[in-house]
Amino acid sequence: MRTTTMSVAAAAVVMALTLAGCSGGDDSAGDAGTRTSTPVTSAPAASATPTASSSSGTSAAAHTDAELTSVFQRIQFKPAEFSSTDAMLDSVYPGLTVSDASCLAPFGVGWEKSDDAGAVVFGTSNDRSMTAVVASTGDSAAATTLVGDARDALSRCADGTALFSMQGKPVETTVETTKPTLTGTDEALGWRVRGTVGGNPFTLVGLTARVDGDVVALVGWDQASNTTNVPLATQMFVDAL
């Protein structure tokens, strides 16, 4: 278990994210696809290598809801804003429907309904360009299962137009996996979705990372900042768990 006190470097990134547009505001969900924020230019440290504990099945001290809520607030994310991860996702991607709900596992959708997920806290960044879901399972095997579900979804739900639609329009998607540039993780997987809806292009960037019995799923939609801010914010969650 890592300390919940952020390092000086992580605190600096909080300030960077704040200056980049994560400092507040109650933007409406309807124009989520048009807002942009200034990208952060600093980069996280070198890529992490999974450790043997990724399949050990050992128990781990779990965080409480209050502890996870404090982490969200320090990283400029808003917890307890929505009643479910589905509601959170719909607020950012209004009218999004999916034929197979398990395809949304990389977003952390449904974790709060799992008996094995333990304490689960979720919310958007203050500028609503990113969503984050953190589960503190208290068990490395259960946490590994959550990462495995996300990995499986990226494989099964990759390309085409049959799975997703938004406001009645089919969403064309192409999925690629990426190598996360994170440190301090036991497992990590990255992905990028490129696609079009109604003729408009979009890009989503996501990371799922496990630290012992804790898992974070973070996704950013803003093409001006997600390639940089998603790894930065994920590293900050990892450092705090």
Secondary structure as the mmCIF struct_conf table of DSSP 4:
data_model
#
loop_
_struct_conf.conf_type_id
_struct_conf.id
_struct_conf.beg_label_comp_id
_struct_conf.beg_label_asym_id
_struct_conf.beg_label_seq_id
_struct_conf.end_label_comp_id
_struct_conf.end_label_asym_id
_struct_conf.end_label_seq_id
BEND BEND1 THR A 4 THR A 5
HELX_LH_PP_P HELX_LH_PP_P1 MET A 6 SER A 7
HELX_RH_AL_P HELX_RH_AL_P1 VAL A 8 LEU A 19
TURN_TY1_P TURN_TY1_P1 ALA A 20 GLY A 21
BEND BEND2 SER A 23 SER A 23
HELX_RH_3T_P HELX_RH_3T_P1 ALA A 29 ASP A 31
TURN_TY1_P TURN_TY1_P2 ALA A 32 THR A 34
HELX_LH_PP_P HELX_LH_PP_P2 THR A 38 VAL A 40
BEND BEND3 ALA A 46 ALA A 46
HELX_LH_PP_P HELX_LH_PP_P3 SER A 47 ALA A 48
HELX_RH_3T_P HELX_RH_3T_P2 ALA A 52 SER A 55
STRN STRN1 SER A 59 SER A 59
HELX_LH_PP_P HELX_LH_PP_P4 ALA A 61 THR A 64
HELX_RH_AL_P HELX_RH_AL_P2 ASP A 65 ARG A 74
TURN_TY1_P TURN_TY1_P3 ILE A 75 GLN A 76
STRN STRN2 PHE A 77 PRO A 79
BEND BEND4 ALA A 80 SER A 84
HELX_RH_AL_P HELX_RH_AL_P3 THR A 85 VAL A 92
BEND BEND5 TYR A 93 TYR A 93
TURN_TY1_P TURN_TY1_P4 PRO A 94 GLY A 95
STRN STRN3 LEU A 96 VAL A 98
BEND BEND6 SER A 99 SER A 99
HELX_RH_3T_P HELX_RH_3T_P3 ALA A 101 PHE A 107
TURN_TY1_P TURN_TY1_P5 GLY A 108 GLY A 110
HELX_RH_3T_P HELX_RH_3T_P4 TRP A 111 LYS A 113
TURN_TY1_P TURN_TY1_P6 ASP A 115 ASP A 116
BEND BEND7 ALA A 117 ALA A 117
STRN STRN4 ALA A 119 SER A 125
TURN_TY1_P TURN_TY1_P7 ASN A 126 ASP A 127
BEND BEND8 ARG A 128 SER A 129
STRN STRN5 MET A 130 SER A 136
BEND BEND9 GLY A 138 GLY A 138
STRN STRN6 ASP A 139 ASP A 139
HELX_RH_AL_P HELX_RH_AL_P4 SER A 140 ARG A 156
TURN_TY1_P TURN_TY1_P8 CYS A 157 CYS A 157
BEND BEND10 ASP A 159 ASP A 159
STRN STRN7 GLY A 160 GLY A 160
BEND BEND11 THR A 161 LEU A 163
STRN STRN8 PHE A 164 MET A 166
TURN_TY1_P TURN_TY1_P9 GLN A 167 GLY A 168
STRN STRN9 LYS A 169 THR A 178
BEND BEND12 THR A 183 GLY A 184
BEND BEND13 ASP A 186 ASP A 186
STRN STRN10 GLU A 187 VAL A 197
TURN_TY1_P TURN_TY1_P10 GLY A 198 GLY A 199
STRN STRN11 ASN A 200 VAL A 211
TURN_TY1_P TURN_TY1_P11 ASP A 212 GLY A 213
STRN STRN12 ASP A 214 GLY A 220
TURN_TY1_P TURN_TY1_P12 GLN A 223 SER A 225
HELX_RH_AL_P HELX_RH_AL_P5 ASN A 226 ALA A 240
#
